[in-house]
Structure formats: C-alpha cells, structure tokens
Amino acid sequence: MTDLMAKYGDAAERMLHFVETRTTDQASDVFHVPVANYLDEDRWEREKEQIFKRLPLMLALSIELPQVNDYKAMDVMGLPVVITRARDGKARAFLNVCKHRAANLAPEGKGNCRAFSCPYHGWTYANDGKLIGIAEASTFGEVDHSTLNMTQLPCDEVAGMIFVILTPDLEIDARAWLGDMYEHFAALKLETWYYHKSKIMRGANWKVAYDGYLEGYHFQAAHTNTVATRSPSNRAIYEGHGPHILIGFPQNAITGLHELPRDQWGAQENRGYDFIRMLFPNFALFLAPEMCQFAQLFPGAKANANVTVMNYVFPTRPETEEGMKALDEMCDFFFDVVEEEDYFLGLKVQNGLESGAMTHQVFGRNEPGNQFFHKWVDYYLDETGQTPAPVMKA
C-alpha cells in the first residue's frame, strides 16, 4: 500500500467512525466573522491586492494547452491574461496587452499560434512574449524592442496544473506552494485527462460562495434531493495543509467498507466517501469516477459579487457524438445543482448580510474548514506580520 493510500485509509476510518457515532470533526470553539468582512469595499480591494494578486492561482490545466503554440486567454478580475506554450514546451503567462497602445493581443478563449498580431496597429509578438514586428517600422522611429516585450507574469506548472501570480516579478514555486497537497494532486494524473468545457457562474461575495464549499452541514436542508441522497449532513473530516484543505465527506454507503479488508479502504474514493481538494484562496476540485469538476472563484465587479468558472474534465474523450452529448448533460447537471442550490442561497445570504440584521456570522465547532479559511484570509491581510499562520485543530 502506498503512503497516500494508507493516509486515505485512515481518513476513511475516521469518516466511518463519524457516521456510526453521529459525530464530526470539530474546532476547539465557535468562531465569529464580522459581517463587514463580506461587505466592506476597502477590505475587498485589499483581498484582491494582497491575496488574489500576490499568491499563485491555478488558472489552467496542462491539458488545456497540450501542444506547442497553444494558448489560453482570459479575463481575471479585469486583468487580461494569456498563458502560452512556446517552442520549448514551457508554459508562460503574460498580461495580454500590446505595449504600443494597450490593446489586447490574443482573443479571449483558446487557440494555437506562434505569434500574436495586435488588432489595432498590427504589432506582432512571439508567443514567448518578445516583440518581433512593428508595422511600417521605418516610419515609426527608433525604439528599443526589448523594452516593449509583453509583460510577463510569474508562472509555474506542476501536477498537471498551471499556476500564475498576477503581479510581475514575484517569485513563484508551485510545488512549494502546494506543500503536502502536492501528493494529493499528483496522484490524480490530471495531465492525462480530457478537458471538456467550462461554464461561468455568478454569485455573491467570493467568501460567501467559498464558504459553501467548505462544509457539509448544509447538505440535508439545501441539497435534500441531490447531494443528501449520497452524503449525510454534518459528517466530515478536515486536514489543513498550509492554507489548503483536504475535506472528506462520507457517503451513506460508507458502512460497506466493513466488507473489505482494512488495507483496501484507502482505494475506495467515490465508493463510500468523497474528497474535496481545496487550494487557497479560490480553488475546489471534486473527483467522481467518471468525471472531475473544479471551481475557480474570483472577486466580481463589486464586493457583493463573484465570478466562478466551473470546469469539467473526463478520463477520456468520447469517440461518438452521443458520447459527447452525454458529457454535456452530465456537466449541466452538476452545474445546475451548484447554481440553483448553492449559489442561489448565497445570493440570499448576501442580501441578509446587507440587511443589517447581524454584526457577525458565527461558525460552529462543526465548521472547522470555514474557520480555518477565514483565519488564513486575515493572515494574508495582516500587514504587520504579527499574525501567526493558522493551524487546523480538528
């Protein structure tokens, strides 16, 4: 048995215990979060600047840029970003901006090309960011091409994922950023999957939305006919790995583990229990036997809004039109559950927070994931450096 399977076996044993004893992982105490943390525009700006623009964000899977010259261009919180794979096979990221008059170079979406031509004046850039052509250069005047290259962003690729920091010149080491979560992602071999599609979902403040991914306390009330038919409410394990979290949700069928040898329990993900692999500050991945759904949450245009990109990947690409249609239907089902149940409720929560009915939200001892997350947000916003790094206490 591998070390990871042994760890998963121990996790399965804890989940089984919680189901059979009707208990769950618990923090040492309840935890209060000021309502203002979800509403204050100044704090929201600080969250964007100090968290979203200074920490590595998982912006693409390797399988989204499988070939040399592939690119992915996107809007990230109003910043135009393009990720490319040049001739050397290395993933790079840039601000998707021409250094002449600031027009976007690559059209939003995905494609394959060796160079980008600015749609405004025709300046040309190689996909490694270098300026290689100025339209009618003889009439333009002398300029130093090296000062007019695309603005590069820190970028690193590991475990089938491409991480980008949205501020130039910062150091990035995605392997170190993942820490102990690396083995949990490397084992998935995401670089071998088939990327099907993504869909955009919009909701409340990004923390309101993320709170919903961090606990299963709401399953019975909010997901009575969907998630709760698979997983019992208020039964979960939590492991903190730096600022990241591995959550284990038992299934109603977890008692079936008793029929298997103990050394096989670690290999039963989706057959008795599920894991949610979460990366701070905005990434949540759910793996099912036949597909994988992962969410990327970003602050929206105002403090009371978020933009979430829901992505869907599968072990293999279907060979038939019927197979592709079946994948679409599966993606739409998972998307609708999150949008119509979680994000719909999140908008109601946002309205309630704005009503003035309360000054603080209280997270129970049975919601250690939420407590841990909010402590890490506070940690990164503390400019004094006096706040110690939070530790998960289950």
C-alpha positions in Angstrom: 0.0 0.0 0.0 1.4 3.4 -0.9 1.8 6.1 1.7 -1.1 8.1 0.2 -3.4 5.1 0.1 -2.6 4.5 3.8 -3.5 8.1 4.6 -6.7 7.8 2.7 -7.4 4.6 4.6 -7.0 6.4 7.9 -9.3 9.2 6.6 -11.9 6.6 5.6 -11.7 5.1 9.1 -12.4 8.5 10.6 -15.3 9.1 8.3 -16.8 5.7 9.1 -16.5 6.5 12.8 -18.3 9.8 12.4 -21.2 8.2 10.5 -21.6 5.4 13.0 -21.3 7.7 16.1 -23.2 10.6 14.5 -20.3 13.0 15.1 -17.9 15.0 13.0 -14.5 16.8 13.0 -14.7 19.9 15.3 -12.7 23.0 16.0 -11.9 23.9 19.6 -14.5 26.7 19.8 -17.0 28.6 17.7 -15.6 31.5 15.6 -17.1 34.9 14.8 -16.5 36.7 11.5 -17.7 40.3 11.2 -20.4 40.9 8.6 -18.3 43.8 7.4 -15.7 41.4 6.1 -18.2 40.5 3.3 -19.4 44.0 2.6 -16.6 46.5 3.1 -15.3 47.7 -0.3 -11.9 48.7 1.1 -11.3 45.3 2.6 -12.4 43.7 -0.7 -9.8 45.8 -2.5 -7.2 44.6 -0.1 -8.2 41.0 -0.6 -7.7 41.4 -4.3 -4.4 43.2 -4.0 -2.8 41.1 -1.2 -4.3 37.7 -1.8 -5.5 37.3 -5.4 -2.7 39.4 -7.0 0.2 38.1 -4.8 -0.5 34.3 -4.4 -0.3 31.6 -7.0 -3.6 31.0 -8.7 -4.4 27.8 -10.6 -5.5 29.3 -13.9 -5.3 26.4 -16.3 -4.8 22.7 -16.5 -1.8 21.4 -18.6 -4.3 19.6 -20.8 -5.8 22.9 -21.9 -2.5 23.7 -23.6 -1.3 20.3 -24.7 0.5 21.3 -27.9 3.4 23.7 -28.7 1.9 27.1 -29.6 -1.3 26.5 -27.7 -2.6 29.5 -25.7 -5.4 30.4 -23.3 -6.5 34.0 -23.0 -8.9 35.1 -20.2 -10.1 37.9 -18.0 -9.1 37.5 -14.4 -10.7 40.2 -12.2 -10.5 42.7 -15.0 -6.9 41.8 -15.9 -6.3 40.4 -19.4 -4.1 37.3 -19.0 -2.8 34.9 -21.6 -1.0 31.7 -21.0 1.1 30.2 -23.8 3.2 27.2 -24.6 6.1 28.2 -26.8 8.5 26.1 -28.8 10.4 24.9 -25.7 7.2 23.4 -24.3 7.3 25.6 -21.2 4.1 27.3 -20.0 4.4 31.1 -19.7 1.9 33.8 -18.7 1.7 37.4 -19.7 -0.6 40.4 -19.4 -2.4 40.2 -22.7 -1.5 43.8 -23.7 0.3 45.3 -26.7 3.0 47.7 -25.5 2.1 50.2 -28.2 -1.5 51.4 -27.3 -2.5 48.7 -24.8 -4.9 46.7 -27.0 -5.5 43.1 -26.1 -3.4 40.8 -28.3 -4.8 37.3 -28.1 -8.6 36.9 -28.5 -10.3 35.6 -25.3 -10.5 31.8 -25.4 -8.1 29.1 -26.6 -6.2 28.7 -29.8 -2.9 27.8 -31.4 -0.5 30.2 -33.0 3.2 31.1 -32.9 2.6 34.8 -32.8 0.0 37.4 -31.8 -0.8 40.3 -34.1 -2.3 43.4 -32.4 -5.7 44.1 -33.9 -5.2 47.9 -33.5 -1.9 48.6 -35.4 -0.6 45.2 -36.3 2.4 45.0 -34.0 3.5 41.3 -33.7 4.6 39.4 -30.7 6.0 35.8 -30.5 4.2 33.6 -28.0 7.2 33.8 -25.7 6.3 37.5 -25.3 9.0 39.1 -27.4 8.1 41.9 -29.8 9.1 40.7 -33.2 7.5 43.2 -35.5 6.4 46.9 -35.7 4.1 47.7 -38.6 5.9 50.0 -41.1 8.8 50.3 -38.7 10.7 52.7 -41.0 8.1 55.4 -40.3 7.7 54.8 -36.6 11.1 55.9 -35.3 13.8 54.3 -33.2 12.7 52.2 -30.2 14.3 49.6 -28.1 12.4 46.4 -28.8 13.5 44.8 -25.6 11.6 47.4 -23.6 8.4 46.7 -25.5 8.0 43.0 -24.9 4.8 41.7 -23.3 4.7 42.0 -19.5 5.5 38.6 -18.2 3.8 37.1 -15.1 5.3 34.6 -12.7 4.1 31.1 -14.0 4.9 27.6 -12.9 3.5 24.2 -14.0 3.2 21.2 -11.6 1.0 18.1 -11.2 -0.9 18.9 -14.4 -1.8 22.4 -13.3 -0.5 25.9 -14.4 -0.2 28.5 -11.6 0.2 32.2 -12.2 0.8 35.2 -10.0 -1.0 38.3 -11.2 1.9 40.7 -10.2 5.0 40.7 -12.3 8.5 39.9 -10.8 7.3 38.0 -7.8 8.9 34.6 -7.1 6.8 31.5 -7.8 7.3 27.9 -6.9 4.1 26.0 -7.4 5.5 22.8 -5.8 6.4 24.6 -2.6 3.0 26.5 -2.7 1.1 23.2 -2.8 3.2 21.8 0.1 1.8 18.5 1.3 -1.2 18.9 -1.0 1.1 18.1 -3.9 0.8 14.4 -3.5 -2.9 14.6 -3.4 -3.0 16.3 -6.8 -0.1 14.5 -8.4 -1.8 11.1 -7.8 -4.8 12.3 -9.9 -2.6 12.5 -13.0 -4.7 15.4 -14.4 -2.3 15.7 -17.3 -3.8 12.6 -18.8 -7.4 13.6 -18.7 -9.6 15.2 -21.4 -10.7 18.8 -20.8 -14.3 19.1 -22.0 -15.6 22.6 -21.2 -16.1 25.4 -18.7 -19.2 27.5 -17.8 -19.4 30.8 -15.9 -21.5 31.1 -12.7 -22.1 34.4 -10.9 -22.9 34.8 -7.3 -22.4 36.7 -4.0 -19.2 37.9 -2.4 -16.4 35.4 -3.1 -16.2 34.4 0.5 -19.9 33.7 0.8 -19.6 31.4 -2.2 -16.4 29.7 -0.9 -18.0 29.2 2.5 -20.4 26.8 0.8 -17.6 24.6 -0.5 -16.1 24.2 3.0 -18.7 22.4 4.9 -21.4 19.7 4.6 -23.5 21.0 7.4 -26.0 22.3 4.8 -26.5 19.1 2.8 -29.8 18.0 4.3 -31.5 21.4 4.2 -30.1 22.8 0.9 -29.5 19.6 -1.1 -32.3 17.4 0.1 -32.9 15.7 -3.2 -29.4 15.8 -4.7 -26.2 15.7 -2.5 -28.0 14.5 0.6 -29.2 11.4 -1.2 -25.4 10.4 -1.5 -23.8 12.1 1.6 -25.1 12.6 5.1 -25.2 16.1 6.5 -22.7 17.3 9.1 -20.3 14.4 8.8 -16.8 15.3 7.5 -13.1 15.3 8.2 -10.7 18.2 7.6 -7.0 18.3 7.0 -5.1 21.6 6.8 -2.1 21.6 4.5 -0.6 25.1 4.8 -3.5 27.3 3.8 -5.1 24.5 1.7 -7.6 21.9 2.9 -8.5 18.3 2.1 -12.1 17.6 3.1 -13.5 14.1 3.3 -17.3 13.6 3.0 -18.6 10.1 3.8 -21.3 8.7 1.7 -24.4 7.0 3.1 -22.9 3.8 1.8 -19.6 4.0 3.8 -20.6 1.2 6.1 -19.9 -1.1 3.2 -16.2 -0.7 4.0 -16.7 -3.3 6.7 -17.0 -5.9 3.9 -13.5 -5.1 2.6 -10.0 -5.7 4.1 -8.8 -2.7 6.0 -5.8 -2.2 3.7 -8.2 -1.6 0.8 -10.1 1.2 2.4 -7.8 3.9 1.0 -8.6 3.0 -2.6 -12.4 3.5 -2.2 -12.7 7.1 -3.1 -16.2 7.6 -4.6 -17.2 4.1 -3.3 -18.0 5.0 0.3 -16.6 8.5 0.6 -15.5 11.6 -1.4 -12.7 14.1 -1.2 -12.8 17.8 -2.0 -9.3 19.1 -2.7 -9.2 22.8 -2.0 -6.4 25.3 -2.7 -6.4 28.7 -1.1 -7.8 31.1 -1.9 -10.2 30.1 -4.6 -10.0 26.5 -6.0 -12.1 23.5 -5.2 -11.9 20.1 -7.0 -14.4 17.3 -6.8 -13.4 14.0 -8.3 -16.0 11.4 -9.4 -15.3 8.1 -11.0 -16.5 9.2 -14.4 -15.6 13.0 -14.3 -13.9 15.8 -12.4 -15.5 19.2 -11.7 -13.3 22.0 -10.4 -14.3 25.6 -9.5 -12.2 28.7 -9.7 -13.7 31.6 -7.7 -12.8 35.3 -8.3 -14.0 38.5 -6.8 -16.5 40.2 -9.1 -17.0 43.7 -10.2 -18.1 44.8 -6.6 -17.7 43.4 -3.1 -21.1 41.7 -3.3 -20.3 39.7 -6.4 -18.1 36.8 -7.6 -17.4 35.2 -10.9 -16.9 31.4 -10.8 -15.5 29.3 -13.6 -16.8 25.8 -13.4 -14.6 23.3 -15.3 -15.3 19.8 -16.4 -12.7 17.1 -17.3 -13.1 13.4 -18.0 -10.8 10.4 -18.1 -11.1 10.1 -21.9 -12.6 11.9 -24.9 -15.7 10.2 -26.2 -15.4 8.9 -29.8 -19.1 9.4 -30.7 -21.5 12.3 -30.9 -23.8 10.6 -28.5 -20.9 10.3 -26.0 -20.2 14.0 -26.3 -23.8 14.8 -25.7 -23.9 12.6 -22.6 -20.9 14.5 -21.2 -22.6 17.8 -21.8 -25.7 16.6 -20.0 -23.6 15.4 -17.0 -21.8 18.8 -16.9 -25.0 20.7 -17.0 -26.5 18.6 -14.2 -23.5 19.3 -11.8 -23.5 22.9 -12.8 -27.3 23.3 -12.2 -27.0 21.8 -8.7 -24.4 24.3 -7.7 -26.0 27.3 -9.3 -29.6 26.6 -8.3 -29.0 25.3 -4.8 -25.7 26.7 -3.5 -25.3 30.0 -5.4 -29.0 30.8 -5.3 -28.8 30.5 -1.5 -25.5 32.5 -1.5 -27.3 35.5 -3.1 -29.9 35.3 -0.3 -27.2 35.2 2.3 -25.6 38.3 0.7 -29.0 40.0 0.9 -29.2 39.0 4.6 -25.8 40.3 5.4 -26.6 43.6 3.8 -29.9 43.9 5.7 -28.2 45.0 9.0 -29.8 42.1 10.9 -26.5 41.0 12.4 -23.0 42.2 13.1 -21.2 38.9 12.9 -21.6 35.4 11.4 -20.9 32.6 13.8 -19.2 29.4 12.5 -19.8 26.4 14.7 -17.2 23.9 16.0 -18.5 21.6 13.3 -17.4 24.1 10.6 -13.6 23.9 11.1 -13.0 24.4 7.4 -14.7 27.8 7.3 -12.9 28.9 10.5 -9.6 27.8 9.0 -10.2 29.6 5.7 -11.2 32.9 7.3 -8.2 32.9 9.6 -6.0 32.5 6.6 -7.7 35.4 4.9 -6.9 37.5 8.0 -3.4 36.2 8.0 -2.7 37.4 4.5 -4.3 40.8 5.1 -2.2 41.5 8.2 0.4 43.9 7.0 2.1 43.9 10.4 3.2 40.3 10.1 2.2 39.7 13.7 -0.5 37.1 13.0 0.8 33.5 13.2 0.0 31.1 10.4 -3.3 29.3 11.3 -3.2 25.6 12.1 -6.1 23.2 11.7 -7.3 21.9 15.0 -9.8 19.1 14.5 
